[in-house]
Amino acid sequence: MFRGFENFRNAILIVLGIALMYVPIVYFFEQDKMQCDQVVFLEGEMSIDVCDVNSYENGMSVIHLCDGKTLQVPTRRIIKIVDKDVR
């Protein structure tokens, strides 16, 4: 009669254990992604400090700015992407 409760309790403990391991890992990667550690040089514009740049096969790039906004530009407009020396 109480065997079902024990199985349920074990299942809950396993789910909680997985969640406790998963949450810090996701938090670490999100924090790392949000660091403003790159500079993008665009054709016809000044340099821009950015968090991340993603380029796609359709010829467009999405630039994640330090203030949380995103900017879509044609990839051909990107002259250079430089990592900052963050210490």
LOVOPA-449334 format. One record per residue: residue number from 1; x, y, z of N, C-alpha, C, O in turn. Coordinates in steps of 0.02 Angstrom, whole numbers. Layout:
(NUM,(X,Y,Z),(X,Y,Z),(X,Y,Z),(X,Y,Z))
...
END
This chain:
(1,(41,-60,0),(0,0,0),(43,63,0),(27,111,-35))
(2,(97,64,38),(140,124,41),(197,122,-9),(235,169,-14))
(3,(202,68,-47),(255,60,-96),(249,113,-151),(299,138,-175))
(4,(188,129,-172),(177,179,-223),(200,248,-201),(228,285,-241))
(5,(190,265,-139),(213,329,-112),(289,334,-113),(317,386,-127))
(6,(322,279,-98),(395,278,-97),(422,288,-168),(471,324,-177))
(7,(392,257,-218),(413,267,-287),(401,339,-310),(443,368,-344))
(8,(344,367,-289),(329,436,-306),(380,483,-274),(403,531,-306))
(9,(397,470,-212),(446,512,-176),(514,507,-210),(548,558,-217))
(10,(534,448,-231),(598,440,-266),(598,477,-332),(648,507,-351))
(11,(543,474,-368),(538,509,-432),(544,585,-421),(578,619,-460))
(12,(512,611,-370),(515,683,-354),(587,701,-336),(611,754,-358))
(13,(621,660,-297),(690,674,-278),(737,674,-338),(782,715,-342))
(14,(725,629,-385),(766,627,-446),(754,690,-487),(802,720,-512))
(15,(692,710,-495),(676,770,-534),(707,832,-501),(735,874,-535))
(16,(702,837,-435),(732,893,-400),(808,893,-406),(838,946,-414))
(17,(838,835,-403),(911,830,-412),(933,853,-480),(983,890,-486))
(18,(897,833,-531),(914,854,-600),(905,929,-607),(947,963,-637))
(19,(851,956,-579),(839,1028,-583),(894,1067,-546),(916,1119,-571))
(20,(916,1042,-489),(968,1077,-452),(1035,1077,-489),(1075,1122,-479))
(21,(1047,1027,-530),(1108,1026,-571),(1100,1068,-634),(1148,1100,-656))
(22,(1041,1069,-663),(1028,1103,-726),(1027,1179,-719),(1055,1214,-761))
(23,(997,1205,-666),(988,1277,-657),(1055,1313,-654),(1063,1363,-689))
(24,(1104,1292,-614),(1168,1329,-614),(1205,1327,-681),(1238,1375,-700))
(25,(1199,1272,-717),(1232,1267,-782),(1201,1317,-831),(1238,1353,-866))
(26,(1136,1321,-834),(1102,1369,-878),(1119,1440,-857),(1132,1482,-900))
(27,(1119,1454,-793),(1136,1521,-767),(1206,1540,-789),(1217,1597,-812))
(28,(1255,1494,-783),(1324,1509,-802),(1328,1526,-876),(1362,1575,-894))
(29,(1296,1488,-919),(1299,1501,-991),(1264,1566,-1009),(1287,1602,-1054))
(30,(1209,1582,-976),(1175,1645,-990),(1218,1705,-968),(1221,1755,-1004))
(31,(1250,1700,-911),(1294,1753,-888),(1353,1762,-935),(1372,1819,-951))
(32,(1381,1707,-959),(1437,1710,-1005),(1417,1742,-1071),(1455,1780,-1100))
(33,(1357,1726,-1094),(1332,1752,-1157),(1319,1827,-1153),(1324,1862,-1203))
(34,(1302,1852,-1094),(1284,1922,-1086),(1344,1968,-1073),(1335,2028,-1064))
(35,(1405,1940,-1071),(1464,1982,-1063),(1475,2022,-1126),(1470,1997,-1181))
(36,(1491,2085,-1116),(1502,2130,-1173),(1576,2127,-1190),(1615,2172,-1172))
(37,(1597,2073,-1225),(1668,2061,-1235),(1690,2058,-1308),(1742,2029,-1323))
(38,(1651,2087,-1353),(1670,2088,-1423),(1658,2158,-1452),(1616,2195,-1427))
(39,(1695,2174,-1504),(1686,2237,-1541),(1675,2219,-1614),(1712,2180,-1643))
(40,(1622,2248,-1644),(1606,2236,-1714),(1619,2300,-1753),(1597,2354,-1732))
(41,(1654,2294,-1808),(1665,2350,-1853),(1620,2341,-1913),(1627,2292,-1950))
(42,(1574,2388,-1923),(1528,2386,-1979),(1548,2435,-2033),(1575,2489,-2018))
(43,(1536,2417,-2094),(1550,2460,-2152),(1509,2525,-2146),(1448,2522,-2139))
(44,(1543,2582,-2148),(1509,2647,-2146),(1487,2669,-2077),(1452,2719,-2071))
(45,(1507,2633,-2024),(1488,2652,-1956),(1547,2646,-1909),(1599,2617,-1927))
(46,(1539,2673,-1850),(1590,2666,-1798),(1588,2596,-1770),(1542,2557,-1785))
(47,(1636,2579,-1729),(1637,2513,-1696),(1581,2510,-1644),(1560,2561,-1617))
(48,(1557,2449,-1631),(1502,2438,-1583),(1524,2384,-1534),(1547,2331,-1555))
(49,(1516,2397,-1469),(1527,2346,-1419),(1467,2300,-1417),(1410,2323,-1413))
(50,(1479,2234,-1421),(1424,2186,-1425),(1438,2126,-1379),(1494,2115,-1355))
(51,(1384,2088,-1366),(1389,2027,-1327),(1402,1967,-1372),(1442,1923,-1355))
(52,(1368,1964,-1429),(1372,1905,-1472),(1350,1923,-1542),(1311,1969,-1553))
(53,(1377,1886,-1591),(1358,1894,-1661),(1342,1825,-1689),(1383,1779,-1684))
(54,(1284,1818,-1719),(1264,1755,-1752),(1253,1769,-1826),(1214,1813,-1844))
(55,(1288,1732,-1869),(1280,1740,-1941),(1244,1679,-1969),(1254,1623,-1946))
(56,(1201,1690,-2019),(1160,1637,-2047),(1173,1630,-2121),(1200,1675,-2153))
(57,(1153,1573,-2149),(1164,1557,-2219),(1127,1603,-2267),(1146,1609,-2325))
(58,(1074,1636,-2244),(1035,1680,-2288),(1069,1747,-2298),(1041,1791,-2331))
(59,(1130,1757,-2270),(1167,1818,-2281),(1154,1872,-2229),(1178,1928,-2236))
(60,(1117,1856,-2177),(1103,1904,-2125),(1139,1884,-2061),(1154,1826,-2049))
(61,(1154,1934,-2020),(1185,1923,-1955),(1143,1959,-1903),(1116,2013,-1915))
(62,(1139,1928,-1844),(1104,1959,-1788),(1158,1977,-1737),(1195,1934,-1713))
(63,(1160,2041,-1720),(1209,2067,-1672),(1172,2081,-1607),(1124,2120,-1606))
(64,(1195,2051,-1553),(1165,2061,-1487),(1204,2116,-1452),(1262,2107,-1432))
(65,(1172,2174,-1444),(1205,2232,-1415),(1209,2227,-1339),(1173,2186,-1309))
(66,(1252,2267,-1309),(1263,2264,-1236),(1202,2286,-1196),(1195,2266,-1139))
(67,(1159,2327,-1226),(1100,2350,-1189),(1040,2303,-1196),(985,2320,-1174))
(68,(1051,2244,-1225),(998,2194,-1231),(960,2196,-1297),(921,2150,-1310))
(69,(971,2246,-1337),(938,2251,-1402),(974,2208,-1453),(1031,2187,-1443))
(70,(940,2194,-1509),(971,2157,-1564),(970,2200,-1627),(926,2242,-1636))
(71,(1018,2187,-1669),(1024,2224,-1732),(1034,2174,-1787),(1079,2132,-1783))
(72,(993,2178,-1839),(1001,2133,-1897),(1034,2173,-1953),(1011,2226,-1972))
(73,(1088,2145,-1979),(1124,2177,-2034),(1145,2124,-2084),(1152,2066,-2066))
(74,(1154,2144,-2148),(1183,2096,-2195),(1254,2078,-2174),(1292,2122,-2154))
(75,(1271,2016,-2178),(1337,1993,-2156),(1393,2028,-2194),(1447,2039,-2166))
(76,(1382,2047,-2256),(1434,2079,-2296),(1454,2148,-2267),(1507,2173,-2283))
(77,(1411,2178,-2225),(1427,2243,-2194),(1475,2237,-2135),(1503,2286,-2113))
(78,(1484,2176,-2110),(1529,2166,-2053),(1600,2161,-2080),(1617,2116,-2118))
(79,(1641,2209,-2059),(1711,2210,-2081),(1753,2162,-2038),(1791,2122,-2063))
(80,(1744,2169,-1972),(1785,2130,-1926),(1751,2124,-1859),(1715,2169,-1838))
(81,(1762,2067,-1825),(1738,2055,-1757),(1800,2040,-1715),(1839,1995,-1730))
(82,(1809,2080,-1662),(1869,2073,-1620),(1847,2059,-1548),(1802,2091,-1522))
(83,(1880,2010,-1517),(1869,1997,-1446),(1908,2047,-1405),(1966,2060,-1418))
(84,(1874,2076,-1353),(1909,2121,-1308),(1953,2079,-1262),(1940,2021,-1249))
(85,(2005,2110,-1237),(2048,2078,-1189),(2020,2091,-1119),(2040,2138,-1085))
(86,(1972,2048,-1098),(1938,2057,-1034),(1975,2016,-981),(1984,1956,-989))
(87,(1997,2049,-929),(2032,2014,-875),(2002,2031,-809),(2026,2006,-758))
END
